[in-house]
Amino acid sequence: MEVAGGNKVAQMLMMKNHLKTMDDGKMMEMTRENPEMKKKMEQKMLEMMEKNPEIKTMMMKNMMEKMLENPEMMKKMKEMEMKGKKHSDHQ
């Protein structure tokens, strides 16, 4: 992960692979069984997006495309967002 940090092309390829893995549903299975891993991955993704606006733009675009293709996914995302907002109110 660190080696690719300085290489934009490598980062983009990693992101594409990461997104493909997420699309395949493998990521969901892996992270469902391992919440600690999910947390670390989310943290890493946020860090990468903060450091590289291009990655953030690409991810947002990719997510929007996926949601437009798949209304079920859009519904799930909205549900997760609502849960997230309710959850953060109680802290």
Backbone as numpy.savetxt, mean C-alpha at the origin, in Angstrom:
# Nx Ny Nz CAx CAy CAz Cx Cy Cz
16.18 -4.05 0.72 15.35 -2.86 0.72 16.23 -1.60 0.72
17.26 -1.59 1.53 18.11 -0.41 1.65 18.91 -0.13 0.39
19.36 -1.18 -0.28 20.18 -1.02 -1.48 19.41 -0.26 -2.55
18.14 -0.58 -2.69 17.31 0.06 -3.72 16.99 1.51 -3.35
17.22 1.89 -2.11 16.88 3.22 -1.63 17.39 4.35 -2.50
18.61 4.21 -3.03 19.19 5.29 -3.80 18.91 5.18 -5.29
18.23 4.14 -5.71 18.03 3.90 -7.13 16.55 3.97 -7.49
16.18 5.06 -8.18 14.77 5.27 -8.49 14.17 4.14 -9.33
14.93 3.65 -10.30 14.42 2.58 -11.16 14.14 1.34 -10.32
15.08 1.01 -9.45 14.90 -0.15 -8.58 13.69 0.05 -7.68
13.54 1.26 -7.17 12.38 1.54 -6.31 11.08 1.35 -7.07
11.03 1.87 -8.29 9.82 1.74 -9.10 9.50 0.27 -9.38
10.53 -0.51 -9.70 10.33 -1.93 -9.95 9.83 -2.63 -8.69
10.42 -2.27 -7.55 9.97 -2.86 -6.29 8.52 -2.52 -6.03
8.14 -1.28 -6.28 6.76 -0.86 -6.06 5.82 -1.63 -6.97
6.22 -1.80 -8.24 5.37 -2.53 -9.18 5.20 -3.98 -8.71
6.29 -4.61 -8.29 6.20 -5.98 -7.78 5.33 -6.04 -6.54
5.51 -5.05 -5.67 4.74 -4.98 -4.44 3.25 -4.87 -4.76
2.92 -3.98 -5.69 1.52 -3.79 -6.06 0.95 -5.05 -6.69
1.76 -5.73 -7.50 1.30 -6.98 -8.13 1.02 -8.02 -7.05
1.90 -8.11 -6.07 1.70 -9.07 -4.98 0.41 -8.74 -4.24
0.17 -7.46 -4.02 -1.06 -7.05 -3.33 -2.27 -7.42 -4.17
-2.19 -7.21 -5.48 -3.29 -7.55 -6.38 -3.62 -9.03 -6.33
-2.56 -9.84 -6.23 -2.75 -11.30 -6.24 -3.43 -11.79 -4.96
-3.52 -10.95 -3.96 -4.14 -11.35 -2.70 -3.17 -12.06 -1.77
-1.97 -12.33 -2.25 -0.98 -13.01 -1.41 -0.60 -12.12 -0.23
-0.50 -10.83 -0.51 -0.11 -9.89 0.52 -1.13 -9.90 1.65
-2.41 -9.92 1.30 -3.47 -9.92 2.31 -3.35 -11.15 3.20
-3.12 -12.30 2.58 -2.99 -13.54 3.34 -1.81 -13.45 4.30
-0.67 -13.00 3.78 0.54 -12.93 4.59 0.37 -11.97 5.77
-0.19 -10.80 5.49 -0.29 -9.79 6.55 -1.41 -10.11 7.52
-2.43 -10.83 7.08 -3.52 -11.19 7.98 -2.98 -12.09 9.09
-2.07 -12.98 8.72 -1.51 -13.91 9.68 -0.41 -13.29 10.52
0.12 -12.15 10.05 1.24 -11.55 10.74 1.06 -10.03 10.84
0.30 -9.58 11.85 0.03 -8.13 11.98 1.28 -7.29 12.16
2.31 -7.86 12.77 3.56 -7.13 12.96 4.21 -6.81 11.61
4.18 -7.81 10.71 4.74 -7.62 9.37 3.95 -6.56 8.61
2.64 -6.59 8.76 1.78 -5.61 8.09 2.15 -4.20 8.55
2.34 -4.05 9.84 2.69 -2.74 10.40 4.01 -2.24 9.82
5.01 -3.13 9.79 6.33 -2.76 9.28 6.24 -2.37 7.81
5.48 -3.13 7.04 5.36 -2.85 5.61 4.67 -1.51 5.38
3.61 -1.26 6.13 2.91 0.02 5.98 3.84 1.17 6.31
4.63 1.00 7.37 5.57 2.04 7.79 6.59 2.29 6.68
7.12 1.20 6.10 8.13 1.31 5.04 7.53 2.02 3.82
6.29 1.66 3.49 5.62 2.28 2.34 5.46 3.78 2.58
5.04 4.15 3.78 4.87 5.57 4.09 6.19 6.31 3.99
7.26 5.70 4.51 8.58 6.34 4.43 8.99 6.54 2.97
8.80 5.50 2.16 9.18 5.60 0.75 8.38 6.69 0.04
7.09 6.78 0.36 6.25 7.78 -0.28 6.65 9.19 0.15
7.03 9.34 1.42 7.47 10.65 1.90 8.76 11.09 1.21
9.68 10.14 1.04 10.97 10.46 0.43 10.84 10.68 -1.07
9.89 10.03 -1.70 9.81 10.06 -3.16 8.39 10.33 -3.63
8.07 11.60 -3.94 6.72 11.96 -4.38 6.27 11.18 -5.62
7.24 10.78 -6.46 6.88 10.01 -7.66 6.22 8.70 -7.29
6.76 8.04 -6.27 6.19 6.77 -5.83 4.78 6.99 -5.30
4.62 8.06 -4.53 3.31 8.35 -3.96 2.30 8.57 -5.09
2.68 9.36 -6.09 1.80 9.64 -7.23 1.45 8.35 -7.96
2.49 7.52 -8.20 2.27 6.26 -8.91 1.32 5.35 -8.12
1.51 5.28 -6.80 0.66 4.41 -5.98 -0.78 4.91 -5.96
-0.95 6.21 -5.82 -2.30 6.77 -5.80 -3.01 6.49 -7.12
-2.29 6.70 -8.22 -2.84 6.46 -9.55 -3.22 4.98 -9.69
-2.31 4.12 -9.27 -2.54 2.68 -9.37 -3.77 2.29 -8.54
-3.86 2.81 -7.32 -5.00 2.48 -6.47 -6.31 2.97 -7.07
-6.29 4.18 -7.62 -7.51 4.72 -8.23 -7.94 3.84 -9.41
-6.97 3.44 -10.24 -7.29 2.57 -11.38 -7.89 1.26 -10.91
-7.29 0.68 -9.89 -7.78 -0.60 -9.35 -9.21 -0.44 -8.82
-9.45 0.65 -8.13 -10.78 0.86 -7.56 -11.83 1.09 -8.65
-11.43 1.78 -9.71 -12.37 2.00 -10.81 -12.69 0.68 -11.52
-11.67 -0.18 -11.64 -11.87 -1.49 -12.28 -12.70 -2.40 -11.39
-12.59 -2.22 -10.09 -13.16 -3.16 -9.16 -13.99 -2.46 -8.08
-15.28 -2.30 -8.32 -16.15 -1.59 -7.36 -16.15 -2.24 -5.98
-15.96 -3.55 -5.94 -15.91 -4.27 -4.65 -14.74 -3.79 -3.81
-13.60 -3.59 -4.48 -12.41 -3.10 -3.77 -12.66 -1.68 -3.27
-13.30 -0.87 -4.07 -13.59 0.50 -3.68 -14.46 0.51 -2.42
-15.44 -0.37 -2.40 -16.32 -0.48 -1.24 -15.52 -0.86 0.00
-14.63 -1.83 -0.15 -13.80 -2.27 0.98 -12.91 -1.14 1.48
-12.32 -0.39 0.53 -11.45 0.72 0.90 -12.23 1.76 1.70
-13.43 2.06 1.24 -14.26 3.04 1.95 -14.61 2.54 3.35
-14.93 1.25 3.45 -15.24 0.68 4.76 -14.03 0.77 5.68
-12.85 0.44 5.14 -11.63 0.50 5.94 -11.36 1.93 6.38
-11.59 2.87 5.48 -11.37 4.28 5.78 -12.30 4.72 6.92
-13.55 4.29 6.84 -14.52 4.66 7.88 -14.12 4.05 9.22
-13.71 2.79 9.20 -13.25 2.13 10.43 -12.05 2.88 11.00
-11.13 3.26 10.11 -9.93 3.98 10.52 -10.28 5.29 11.20
-11.23 6.01 10.63 -11.64 7.31 11.19 -12.29 7.10 12.56
-13.19 6.11 12.66 -13.84 5.84 13.95 -12.80 5.45 14.98
-11.85 4.60 14.56 -10.82 4.10 15.46 -9.96 5.26 15.99
-9.60 6.17 15.12 -8.70 7.26 15.54 -9.43 8.25 16.45
-10.75 8.29 16.40 -11.51 9.19 17.29 -11.41 8.75 18.74
-11.25 7.45 18.95 -11.26 6.92 20.30 -9.92 6.98 21.00
-8.89 7.42 20.35 -7.55 7.44 20.96 -7.39 8.61 21.90
